[in-house]
Amino acid sequence: MEKIDTFDAKILRLIQADAALPLDEIGDKVGLSRNAVWRRIKAMEANGTITGRAALLDPAKLGLGLTVFMMIRTDRHAPDWLERFAKVTRDMPEILGAYRMTGELDYLIRARVADVKDYDRLYQAIVSRIELADVSASFVMEEIKETTVLPV
């Protein structure tokens, strides 16, 4: 874990909310010069605290209005199967997150698709590429909270 001071924490909170915020404005809000802010951001990028910057898009406006969580069980745990599963999930842009789980599930996948028919296409694509013991899905009916902001 990287140690961050109060200035870095304030900078991180601001750029998580708006990565395009000008350095001068960040400096004004945290009480540092533009150059000091730039140096701190570059240092946090170099040490891996800041891993990238991205634009947040409205999925509904892009025709991706349905979030689906796929619960996966497998009877395969060999390293070659695990590598194939990781590759399959990484290669499919609809899959936003894939997680190896503890408990009764082996994997949880979070995906964005247009509708149930599009989900079926995704499901068929996954099962045609890798053997799975069981797949069930839950569709999000209401998004109560969705954020990329970490509590800094």
HELIX and SHEET records of a PDB file:
HELIX    1   1 THR A    6  ALA A   17  1                                  12    
HELIX    2   2 LEU A   23  VAL A   30  1                                   8    
HELIX    3   3 ARG A   34  ALA A   46  1                                  13    
HELIX    4   4 ALA A   60  LEU A   62  5                                   3    
HELIX    5   5 PRO A   79  ASP A   91  1                                  13    
HELIX    6   6 VAL A  116  ARG A  129  1                                  14    
SHEET    1   A 4 ILE A  95  ARG A 100  0                                        
SHEET    2   A 4 TYR A 107  VAL A 113 -1                                        
SHEET    3   A 4 LEU A  66  ARG A  73 -1                                        
SHEET    4   A 4 ASP A 134  PHE A 139 -1                                        
END                                                                             
